[in-house]
Amino acid sequence: MGSLSDFYPMPALGDKLSDEEIAAVIANIQTLWTEEQRTRQRQATEAVRAQK
C-alpha cells in the first residue's frame, strides 16, 4: 500500500466553505450510498444523538 507520504491528503476546507456548502457536499456524496449504507449511517447518527 505504501507510506502515507505517497498519497495526497485532502486539504482542509473548514475555512473555505460555509456550513451550508459543507452540508451540500455531504448530501451529494450520500446520493452515491446504497440503501444499506444510508441505514447504517442513520442508525449511527441516532445512537450518537441518544448519548447526549
N, C-alpha and C positions, 0 to 999 in steps of 0.2 A: 504494500500500500504506500510505502514511502513515508517521509517525515512531513510534519506539518508545514515546514518551510517550502515544500513542493506545491502547496496549494495556495490559492489566492483567497484570503478571508473576505467575506462581505464587509464593506465599510459600514461603520455606524451611521445611521440616518436619523437618529433621535433629534438632532438639532436642525435637520434639513426638511423634515416632513412634519406637517401638523398632525394632531391626533386623528382628525378626520381622514387625512391621506393615508396614515398608517392603517386605520381600520379598513379603508378601501382596498389596500394591498392585501391585507389578510383575507378579506372577503373574496377577493379574486382568486387567491391561492386555494381557498376552501372549495371553490367550484370544481377543482380538479380531484377532490377527495371522493372516495367511494362512500356509499351509504354506511358501510361498516365503520369507516374512519370517522365519519360525522357523528355516528352514535357513540363511539368511544370517546371522542373529544367532548361531546355533550355530557357524558357521564363523568368524565374527569373534571370538567368545569363545575358541575353540580356538586361533586364531592368537595372541591376546594371551597366553594361558596358556603357549604354546610358547616365547615370548620370555623367560620367567622362568627 
